[in-house]
Amino acid sequence: LNLDLTRGAQIIGRVDDAIAPGVGIEGAAIEVYDDLNALVATVNADAMGVFGAAVLPGTYFLQSAVDGYRNQVYDGQECATADCGTFPPAGTTPDPIVVAEGETAEMNDFLLVPTSFTLAGVVSDEQAMLPLAGAEVCLFDAAGAAVGSCATTEVDGSYGFPGLAPGDYFVSASAVGFDGEVFDDIACDAPCDPLAAGGTSITLGVATPAIDIALGPETFDITGAVGAATPGKIDSPIEGAEVCLFDSVGAPVGACATTDAMGAYGFPGLAPGTYFVTATAAGFVGEVFDDVACGPTCDPLTGTAVTLGPDATADFVLDPLLFSIGGTVTNADVAGPVAGAEVCFFDSDGIQVGACATTDGAGAYDSGDLPAGTYFARASADG
């Protein structure tokens, strides 16, 4: 009996996740086709993503068939559909692999891109450096629209959004007792608008690290405005007023604020607690909130405490400092006082201010209280 034996050949290679190069896809199926496009073998990759196909000498083609990935024909040509369909898939030109008797052909790696992705990470307490269980994590698309329901972190602070299509996303996190954030470290309290807050987008479809978010303890703002009390007119804003903040024992908290052109001010990022606020401006009587006169050295604890919450405000309407104009009216001919003369006062626009004064027996007059400014006086008397 004469036998003519032919030694076999081998095709070996590796299947990796394209998003995590070097990470093999265990169990990945590789289909082997001959030069007549007939399927001759299907082999599966081992735990390292390595596969090997024993074949007879000849010409062959390879195609991946891996669930959850965009499959390819060798070398690196993606199929138009996830399962590739009939070999050779439409629009592809598979590279032939020619192996001789006894030869081992080592192929380039299959780098397969997942058809969906998972965005995951951990939410932690920034100060304690411990995971936060029960935090709410929300996902948004590139336009800022919510994607599905928000997730809740596990005991270890972890969360995940599986099955996502490639694209750009935003992630926000919030928890009771903490300030909310949108990735990456941008303040954004719930309900968060990631685009308005200026969040950093996360691109899925490339290597994406864990999206971890560390939340700081909840803080609050005190805001308000300082205006001038103007009798008979609408209160007008005071630009450049100095507004100072004090804690529950009257100690200053940070630097004082200066009001803008609209009279507005703000103290952001305050820890929960009780505060007092004072306001002073040139030409006005200073106050401690709420409507208590308070000079430069007054005790802020005489005011009304502001307890922090979502909308803590402290507005001021300051009264102008008051002055008076006084003098005497005399008779130019006899150099004596004129009793009963009428003295009237006008502002810089020529508008009379208050009631006219009447001189006493010594010719003296007093305008009464006037706010700081420029005035004209006019005196008249019978005879």
Secondary structure, DSSP 8 states (H G I E B T S, - for coil): --------EEEEEEEEETTSTT-B-TT-EEEEEETTS-EEEEEE--TTSEEEEEE-SEEEEEEE--TTEE-EETTTEE-SSTT--SSS-TT-----EEE-TT-EEE---EEEEESSEEEEEEEEETTTTEE-TT-EEEEEETTS-B-S--EE--TTSEEEEEEE-SEEEEEEEE-TTB--EETTTEE--SS--HHHHT---EEETS------EEE-B--EEEEEEEEE--TTS--EE-TT-EEEEE-TTS-B-SS-EE--TTSEEEEEEE-SSEEEEEEE-TTB--EETTTEE--TT--GGGS--EE--TTEE--EEE-B-EE--EEE-EETTTTEE-TT-EEEEEETTS-B-S--EE--TTSEEE---EESS-EEEEEE---
